[in-house]
Amino acid sequence: MNRNYGTGDASYQAAGERDGIFALVNNFFDRMGSDVRFKTIWDMHPDDKDVSRDKLARFLCGWLGGPRLYNEKYGAIGIPRVHAHLAIATPERDQWLTCMSESVAEQAFAADFKTYLMEQFFVPAEAVRRHCEARGSST
C-alpha cells in the first residue's frame, strides 16, 4: 500500500505512467461511447473524440504528478472554465464519475490507488458542476 499518492509523481507512477493513463482514458471513452447510460456526457464532447481523448489523457498525466503534457500541446487549462458552456448538473457529474469509476475498476491499479483516484476525481467533477450551475443561474 502506497500512502504517498498525491506526493511528487507517486500517483502518476501508480497509474502506470503515460501508457497506463492513456489506457484508462481509452477505456473511459470506449465505455462512454458504447453504453447508453453515458449518452448525455458522450454527446457533450465534440465530434472528434480523438482530440478529447488526447486532451484528457494529457491533462491527467500532469494532474497526477507526471509531465505536463497537456500544457505542452494545448496550453494552460482551467477545468471548470473550459466546461462552463455545458449544462452539467448532478446527473451529468454522476454519469462522468460512474463511467470513470467503472473504467478505473478495470485497470491493473492497486486497490487503494483506485479508491484514492476516485476520491480525487470527485473534486474537479464537483467543481465543474458547481461552476456550470452557477453560470446557468446567472444567465
C-alpha positions in Angstrom: 0.0 0.0 0.0 1.4 3.4 -1.0 0.3 6.2 1.2 2.3 8.7 -0.8 -0.3 9.2 -3.5 -0.5 12.9 -4.3 3.1 13.4 -3.5 5.6 14.1 -6.3 4.9 11.6 -9.1 3.6 8.8 -6.9 0.1 8.9 -8.4 1.5 9.1 -12.0 3.6 6.0 -11.2 0.7 4.2 -9.6 -1.4 4.9 -12.7 1.2 3.2 -15.0 2.7 6.5 -16.2 1.8 7.7 -19.7 0.8 4.3 -21.1 -1.4 3.5 -18.1 -3.2 6.8 -18.2 -3.8 6.7 -21.9 -5.2 3.1 -21.5 -7.5 4.4 -18.7 -8.7 7.2 -20.9 -9.3 5.0 -23.9 -11.3 2.6 -21.7 -13.3 5.5 -20.4 -14.1 6.9 -23.8 -14.9 3.4 -25.3 -17.3 2.8 -22.4 -18.9 6.3 -22.6 -19.5 5.8 -26.4 -20.9 2.3 -26.1 -23.1 2.5 -23.0 -26.4 4.3 -23.3 -26.1 5.3 -19.6 -23.4 7.8 -20.6 -25.0 9.1 -23.8 -25.6 12.6 -22.3 -22.0 13.2 -21.5 -20.8 11.5 -24.7 -22.9 14.0 -26.7 -21.4 16.9 -24.8 -18.0 16.1 -26.4 -17.0 17.4 -29.8 -17.4 15.1 -32.7 -13.7 14.4 -32.9 -13.4 12.2 -29.8 -9.7 11.5 -30.5 -8.9 15.1 -29.6 -11.0 14.8 -26.4 -9.2 11.5 -25.5 -5.8 13.1 -26.1 -6.7 16.2 -24.0 -8.0 14.2 -21.0 -5.0 11.8 -21.1 -2.5 14.6 -21.3 -4.2 16.5 -18.6 -4.3 13.5 -16.3 -0.6 12.9 -16.8 0.2 16.4 -15.3 -2.7 16.3 -12.7 -1.3 13.0 -11.3 2.2 14.5 -10.9 3.8 13.4 -14.2 4.9 15.5 -17.1 2.6 18.4 -18.0 1.7 17.0 -21.5 -1.5 19.0 -21.8 0.2 22.3 -21.2 3.0 21.4 -23.7 0.4 20.8 -26.5 -2.6 22.8 -25.7 -1.5 25.5 -23.1 -3.0 26.3 -19.7 -6.3 24.9 -18.6 -8.9 25.7 -16.0 -11.2 22.7 -15.8 -14.4 24.4 -14.6 -13.9 27.3 -17.0 -13.5 25.1 -20.1 -16.7 23.2 -19.2 -18.7 26.3 -18.4 -20.6 26.3 -21.7 -22.1 22.9 -20.9 -25.2 22.1 -18.9 -23.5 20.0 -16.2 -25.6 19.3 -13.1 -25.5 16.5 -10.6 -26.8 13.8 -13.1 -24.0 14.7 -15.6 -21.4 14.8 -12.9 -22.5 11.4 -11.7 -22.6 9.9 -15.2 -19.0 11.0 -15.6 -17.9 9.7 -12.2 -19.7 6.3 -12.8 -18.1 5.9 -16.2 -14.7 6.8 -14.8 -15.2 4.5 -11.8 -16.0 1.5 -14.0 -13.0 2.3 -16.2 -10.7 2.6 -13.2 -12.0 -0.7 -11.8 -10.8 -2.4 -15.0 -7.2 -1.1 -14.7 -4.4 -3.0 -13.1 -4.0 -0.4 -10.4 -3.6 -1.2 -6.8 -6.9 -1.3 -4.9 -6.0 1.6 -2.6 -5.0 3.7 -5.6 -8.3 3.0 -7.3 -10.1 4.3 -4.2 -7.7 7.3 -3.9 -8.1 8.2 -7.6 -11.9 8.2 -7.5 -11.8 10.4 -4.4 -9.6 12.8 -6.3 -11.7 12.7 -9.4 -14.7 13.8 -7.4 -13.0 17.2 -6.6 -12.8 18.6 -10.1 -16.1 16.9 -11.2 -17.9 18.7 -8.3 -16.1 22.0 -9.1 -17.3 21.7 -12.7 -20.9 21.0 -11.6 -20.9 24.0 -9.2 -19.3 26.3 -11.8 -21.8 25.2 -14.6 -24.8 25.5 -12.3 -23.7 28.9 -11.1 -23.2 30.1 -14.7 -26.6 28.7 -15.6 -28.4 30.5 -12.8 -26.7 33.8 -13.7 -27.7 33.9 -17.3 
